[in-house]
Amino acid sequence: MTIVEIQTGVEHVVRIEPVEEADFKTISPKRYSFSWKKEKKYIIWKLCLEKNNDIIGLMSLHFIDPEQRVEIRLLASSIENVGPGKIFSGVASCLIAFACREAIVRYAEDACVSLIPKSVLREYYVKEYGMNYAGNCLCLIGEGLIKMIQKHDL
């Protein structure tokens, strides 16, 4: 899986793995927009640059088995990867694709990935990731899940 350095167009290899207790020493609300320690009862995943292990994105997931749904509770790119001056593109996309893969692995063809976005990001998620409206949530199901997984070669 790769992300792109915007200024140079160079692709960088990334990996996604669970956050470890030691990671919380470097995960601050200032850099990642939230107090991630509050999410410890859920599975928190980190997106790291392969070359230096820098955590550039975080996502917490909640598996809702009765609904065959994976809820993205929180999703954040590091502060230097947000907005028009960001360093890398594709951070959030990689994390969402990973959630899609986890949903398919767990729930097969009935899988669903959902999230409740900030209002300013709602239209962006629909346009950029092909998400569908589902009440106050946005979701990916069926072909949408597959497209996200294929986009990132997962």
C-alpha positions in Angstrom: 0.0 0.0 0.0 1.3 3.4 -0.9 0.6 7.1 -0.4 1.9 10.0 -2.6 4.2 12.8 -1.5 2.3 15.7 -3.1 5.3 18.0 -3.8 7.4 15.4 -5.5 4.9 12.8 -6.7 7.0 10.1 -5.1 5.1 7.1 -3.7 5.9 5.9 -0.2 5.1 2.5 1.2 2.9 2.4 4.3 1.6 -0.2 6.6 -1.3 -0.5 8.9 -1.1 -2.2 12.3 -2.7 -2.0 15.7 -1.6 0.8 18.0 0.6 -0.4 20.9 0.6 1.0 24.4 4.0 2.6 23.8 2.6 4.5 20.8 0.4 6.6 23.1 3.5 8.5 24.2 3.7 10.1 20.7 0.0 10.3 19.9 -1.1 13.7 21.0 -4.4 15.5 20.4 -2.4 18.4 18.9 -1.0 16.2 16.1 -4.0 13.9 15.6 -7.0 16.0 16.5 -8.5 13.8 19.2 -7.6 12.3 22.5 -7.0 8.8 21.2 -6.6 7.3 24.7 -10.4 7.6 25.0 -10.6 5.1 22.2 -8.6 2.3 23.9 -11.7 0.1 24.3 -11.9 -0.2 20.5 -9.3 -1.4 18.1 -7.1 1.5 17.1 -5.0 1.2 13.9 -2.1 3.3 12.8 -0.9 4.1 9.3 2.9 4.3 9.4 5.5 5.2 6.8 7.6 2.1 6.2 10.8 4.0 5.9 10.8 5.6 9.4 7.8 4.2 11.3 6.2 7.7 11.6 2.5 7.4 12.4 0.7 9.6 9.9 -2.8 8.4 10.4 -5.1 6.8 13.0 -8.4 5.1 12.9 -10.5 3.3 15.6 -12.9 0.6 14.6 -16.0 -0.9 16.3 -17.2 -4.3 15.0 -21.0 -4.5 15.3 -21.5 -8.2 14.6 -25.4 -8.2 14.7 -25.4 -5.7 11.9 -22.4 -7.1 10.0 -21.0 -3.6 10.1 -17.7 -2.0 10.9 -18.0 1.5 12.3 -15.2 3.9 11.8 -15.5 5.7 15.1 -12.6 8.1 14.6 -10.3 8.8 11.6 -7.5 11.3 11.5 -4.6 12.2 9.4 -1.7 13.8 11.3 -1.9 17.6 11.3 0.7 18.0 8.6 -1.4 15.8 6.2 -4.6 17.8 6.4 -5.7 20.6 4.2 -4.2 22.3 1.2 -0.7 22.3 2.5 -0.6 18.6 3.3 2.6 16.5 2.7 1.0 13.2 1.6 -2.3 12.4 -0.2 -4.1 9.1 0.4 -3.7 8.7 4.2 -7.5 8.6 5.0 -8.2 6.6 1.8 -5.7 3.9 2.9 -7.3 3.7 6.3 -10.9 3.5 4.9 -9.8 0.8 2.4 -8.3 -1.2 5.3 -11.6 -0.9 7.2 -13.4 -2.2 4.1 -11.0 -5.2 3.9 -11.6 -6.0 7.6 -15.4 -5.8 7.0 -15.2 -8.2 4.0 -13.0 -10.6 6.0 -15.4 -10.7 8.9 -18.8 -10.4 7.2 -18.2 -11.5 3.6 -20.8 -10.3 1.1 -23.0 -8.7 3.8 -20.3 -6.4 5.0 -20.8 -2.7 5.6 -18.5 0.1 6.7 -20.0 3.2 8.2 -19.0 6.5 9.7 -20.5 9.7 10.9 -18.4 12.5 9.3 -18.0 16.0 10.4 -20.5 18.0 8.3 -17.8 19.8 6.3 -16.4 16.4 5.1 -19.7 14.8 4.3 -19.8 15.7 0.6 -16.1 15.1 0.2 -16.5 11.5 1.5 -19.4 10.9 -0.9 -17.4 12.2 -3.9 -13.9 11.0 -3.0 -14.7 7.5 -1.6 -18.1 6.7 -3.2 -19.9 6.6 0.2 -23.6 6.5 0.3 -26.0 8.4 2.6 -27.6 6.3 5.3 -29.4 8.6 7.7 -26.8 10.6 9.7 -24.2 8.1 8.6 -22.3 7.5 5.4 -21.6 3.9 4.4 -19.9 1.6 1.9 -21.4 -1.7 0.9 -21.0 -4.3 -1.8 -19.2 -2.9 -4.9 -18.1 0.2 -3.0 -16.2 -1.9 -0.5 -14.5 -3.8 -3.3 -13.5 -0.7 -5.2 -11.8 0.8 -2.1 -9.9 -2.4 -1.5 -8.8 -2.7 -5.1 -7.8 1.0 -5.3 -5.2 0.2 -2.6 -4.2 -3.3 -3.7 -5.3 -4.9 -0.3 
